[in-house]
Amino acid sequence: MIMHKDEFIVLLEKIAPPMLAEDFDEGRIGLIVDGTDRIEKVGCALDATPYVCGRAAEERFDALVVHHPAFWNAMHGATGRNVEILRPLLQNNINLYAMHTNFDHAHGGINDVLAQEVGLTNCVRIDKTPNSIGVVGTMSKSFPEISRILGCGLRVWGDVSDVTKLAVAGGSAFDPELIEEAISLGAEAYMASELKYNIARESPIPCIEATHYALEAPGMRALAKVQGWEFIEDIPVTSIIQ
């Protein structure tokens, strides 16, 4: 399907309304790099890495839709890794669009897809405040099965042998207030990424840490499938040395 860039942006804003974004995303989401007005071929990825942007150029995409903002800090010059991201996009007139916390909060977004991916049923969204994210549901898969589904190991703090109701939140979402809200919704354990030692020690329920990529990539893969876009996989190389 061919559409004008303005129509394409309207579509993306329906999927992930900018008004849902958290304050720190101001200026980091939406159209990041301006490209062609004619949108036909679209790529999708979790991150706008140099590899992903290079693939977008090779595939001659008209637009690249990502979850994470490509640039976290204000730029006063295009050098190093930033230029490796920008060069293939600018040289090939490719639009770059980011939907970050607005897609975390959107219905059918990152967290809803994650809950479905790991087999949660009877789901309730963690949404008490505008900054609340995540889903609590009844487990239909074991933790080893969830590990295999996500394609990453799980680091567990606490005893999860009797857990039947799990809270999941994509990304760096180990926050004491979110954990308490999840508990109020019946969660017996909490899964997210980037767990800090003090939060693990203080949490009233077990904390389960997966990788950031594993928790959020499913949402972007699902979006690409629904929209007929091509998902560009770029899994970070990680390992555990014992």
C-alpha positions as CSV (number, residue, x, y, z in Angstrom):
1,M,0.0,0.0,0.0
2,I,1.3,3.4,-1.0
3,M,0.6,6.5,1.1
4,H,1.9,10.0,1.6
5,K,4.2,10.6,4.5
6,D,1.6,12.7,6.3
7,E,-0.9,9.9,6.1
8,F,1.7,7.4,7.4
9,I,2.4,9.6,10.4
10,V,-1.3,9.8,11.1
11,L,-1.4,6.0,11.1
12,L,1.6,5.7,13.5
13,E,0.0,8.3,15.8
14,K,-3.2,6.2,16.0
15,I,-1.1,3.1,16.9
16,A,0.9,4.9,19.5
17,P,-0.6,8.3,20.4
18,P,2.2,10.8,21.2
19,M,0.0,12.1,24.1
20,L,0.7,8.8,25.9
21,A,4.5,9.4,26.0
22,E,6.2,10.1,29.3
23,D,7.8,13.6,29.8
24,F,11.4,12.4,29.2
25,D,10.5,11.4,25.7
26,E,9.7,15.0,24.6
27,G,11.7,15.7,21.4
28,R,12.8,12.1,21.1
29,I,9.8,10.4,19.5
30,G,7.9,10.9,16.3
31,L,9.6,11.8,13.0
32,I,13.3,11.9,13.8
33,V,14.7,11.9,10.3
34,D,12.8,13.4,7.4
35,G,12.8,11.5,4.1
36,T,10.7,10.8,1.1
37,D,7.0,11.8,0.9
38,R,6.1,8.5,-0.8
39,I,5.8,5.6,1.6
40,E,5.6,2.1,0.2
41,K,8.3,-0.1,1.8
42,V,8.6,0.1,5.5
43,G,11.1,-1.5,7.9
44,C,10.7,-2.0,11.6
45,A,13.1,-2.7,14.4
46,L,13.6,-2.3,18.1
47,D,16.6,0.0,17.8
48,A,18.0,2.3,15.0
49,T,21.5,0.8,15.2
50,P,24.0,1.4,12.4
51,Y,23.3,-2.2,11.3
52,V,19.6,-1.7,11.1
53,C,19.9,1.6,9.3
54,G,22.3,0.0,6.8
55,R,19.8,-2.8,6.2
56,A,17.1,-0.3,5.7
57,A,19.2,1.3,3.0
58,E,20.0,-2.0,1.3
59,E,16.4,-3.0,1.3
60,R,15.4,0.5,-0.1
61,F,12.9,1.2,2.5
62,D,11.0,4.4,2.5
63,A,10.6,4.5,6.3
64,L,12.1,2.8,9.3
65,V,9.9,2.6,12.4
66,V,11.7,1.9,15.7
67,H,10.8,1.7,19.4
68,H,13.8,3.3,21.0
69,P,14.8,6.9,20.2
70,A,17.9,6.9,18.0
71,F,19.5,9.9,19.8
72,W,19.1,10.4,23.6
73,N,21.3,13.5,23.9
74,A,21.2,16.8,22.0
75,M,23.6,16.8,19.0
76,H,25.9,19.7,18.2
77,G,27.6,17.7,15.5
78,A,27.2,14.4,13.6
79,T,30.2,12.3,14.4
80,G,31.0,8.7,15.4
81,R,28.1,6.3,15.9
82,N,25.5,9.0,15.2
83,V,26.8,9.6,11.7
84,E,26.8,5.8,11.1
85,I,23.0,5.9,11.9
86,L,22.3,9.1,9.9
87,R,24.4,8.5,6.8
88,P,22.4,5.6,5.2
89,L,19.1,7.2,6.1
90,L,20.0,10.6,4.6
91,Q,21.7,9.2,1.6
92,N,18.7,7.1,0.7
93,N,15.9,9.5,1.7
94,I,14.6,7.2,4.4
95,N,12.2,8.5,7.1
96,L,13.0,7.5,10.7
97,Y,10.2,7.4,13.2
98,A,10.3,6.4,16.9
99,M,7.5,5.3,19.1
100,H,8.8,4.8,22.6
101,T,6.9,5.2,25.9
102,N,3.8,6.0,23.9
103,F,3.9,2.5,22.5
104,D,4.7,1.1,25.9
105,H,1.4,2.6,27.2
106,A,-0.7,2.0,24.0
107,H,-3.3,-0.8,24.0
108,G,-1.9,-3.6,21.8
109,G,1.6,-2.2,22.4
110,I,4.8,-3.5,23.9
111,N,3.4,-4.7,27.2
112,D,0.2,-6.3,25.9
113,V,2.1,-8.2,23.3
114,L,4.7,-9.3,25.9
115,A,2.0,-10.7,28.1
116,Q,0.5,-12.6,25.2
117,E,4.0,-13.8,24.1
118,V,4.8,-15.4,27.5
119,G,1.3,-17.0,27.8
120,L,-0.4,-14.8,30.5
121,T,-4.1,-15.1,30.7
122,N,-6.8,-13.2,32.6
123,C,-4.7,-10.1,32.1
124,V,-5.0,-6.8,33.9
125,R,-3.0,-3.7,32.9
126,I,-0.9,-1.9,35.4
127,D,-2.2,1.6,34.8
128,K,-3.0,3.4,38.1
129,T,-0.9,6.4,37.1
130,P,0.1,7.9,33.7
131,N,3.6,6.5,34.2
132,S,2.4,3.0,35.1
133,I,3.2,0.2,32.7
134,G,3.0,-3.5,32.5
135,V,0.5,-6.3,32.8
136,V,-0.4,-8.8,35.5
137,G,-1.8,-12.2,34.5
138,T,-2.1,-15.9,35.3
139,M,0.8,-18.0,34.1
140,S,0.1,-20.8,31.5
141,K,3.8,-21.4,30.9
142,S,6.6,-22.4,33.3
143,F,9.6,-20.1,33.7
144,P,11.9,-22.4,31.7
145,E,9.3,-22.2,28.9
146,I,9.1,-18.4,29.2
147,S,12.9,-18.4,28.9
148,R,12.8,-20.4,25.7
149,I,10.0,-18.2,24.3
150,L,11.9,-15.0,24.9
151,G,15.3,-16.5,23.8
152,C,17.2,-15.3,26.9
153,G,18.1,-16.5,30.3
154,L,16.2,-15.3,33.3
155,R,18.0,-14.1,36.4
156,V,15.7,-14.8,39.4
157,W,15.9,-13.1,42.8
158,G,13.7,-15.1,45.2
159,D,11.7,-18.3,45.2
160,V,9.4,-18.6,42.2
161,S,8.5,-22.3,42.6
162,D,4.9,-21.5,43.6
163,V,4.2,-18.4,41.5
164,T,1.0,-18.5,39.4
165,K,0.4,-14.8,38.8
166,L,3.1,-12.8,37.1
167,A,3.6,-9.1,36.3
168,V,5.6,-8.3,33.2
169,A,6.8,-4.9,32.0
170,G,9.0,-4.3,29.0
171,G,12.3,-2.5,29.4
172,S,13.8,-0.9,32.5
173,A,10.8,-1.1,34.6
174,F,12.0,-2.3,38.0
175,D,10.4,0.5,40.0
176,P,9.2,0.0,43.6
177,E,5.9,1.8,42.9
178,L,5.2,-0.4,39.9
179,I,6.1,-3.5,41.9
180,E,3.6,-2.4,44.7
181,E,0.9,-1.7,42.1
182,A,1.5,-5.1,40.6
183,I,1.2,-6.7,44.0
184,S,-2.2,-4.9,44.5
185,L,-3.3,-6.6,41.3
186,G,-2.4,-10.0,42.6
187,A,1.1,-10.4,41.2
188,E,3.3,-12.9,43.0
189,A,6.5,-12.1,41.0
190,Y,7.6,-9.3,38.7
191,M,9.6,-9.5,35.4
192,A,11.3,-6.7,33.6
193,S,14.9,-5.8,32.7
194,E,17.9,-3.9,34.2
195,L,17.4,-4.9,37.8
196,K,19.3,-2.9,40.5
197,Y,20.6,-4.6,43.6
198,N,18.7,-2.5,46.1
199,I,15.4,-2.9,44.4
200,A,15.9,-6.7,44.3
201,R,16.7,-6.8,48.0
202,E,13.8,-4.6,49.0
203,S,11.1,-6.1,46.7
204,P,8.3,-7.9,48.6
205,I,8.0,-10.4,45.7
206,P,10.5,-12.2,43.6
207,C,12.1,-10.2,40.8
208,I,12.9,-11.9,37.4
209,E,15.3,-10.2,35.1
210,A,15.2,-10.8,31.3
211,T,17.1,-8.8,28.7
212,H,15.7,-5.5,27.5
213,Y,15.7,-6.7,23.9
214,A,13.9,-10.0,24.6
215,L,11.1,-8.2,26.4
216,E,10.4,-5.4,23.9
217,A,11.3,-6.9,20.5
218,P,8.1,-9.0,20.4
219,G,5.9,-5.9,20.4
220,M,7.8,-4.5,17.4
221,R,7.8,-7.9,15.6
222,A,4.0,-8.1,16.1
223,L,3.5,-4.5,14.8
224,A,5.5,-5.3,11.7
225,K,3.5,-8.5,11.0
226,V,0.1,-6.7,11.4
227,Q,1.2,-3.8,9.2
228,G,2.9,-5.9,6.5
229,W,6.3,-4.3,7.3
230,E,9.7,-6.1,7.4
231,F,11.2,-6.6,10.9
232,I,15.0,-6.2,11.0
233,E,16.4,-8.3,13.8
234,D,19.5,-7.0,15.6
235,I,19.9,-9.0,18.8
236,P,22.7,-7.8,21.1
237,V,25.4,-10.3,21.7
238,T,25.2,-11.3,25.3
239,S,26.6,-14.2,27.3
240,I,27.0,-15.5,30.9
241,I,30.5,-16.7,31.9
242,Q,30.4,-19.1,34.9
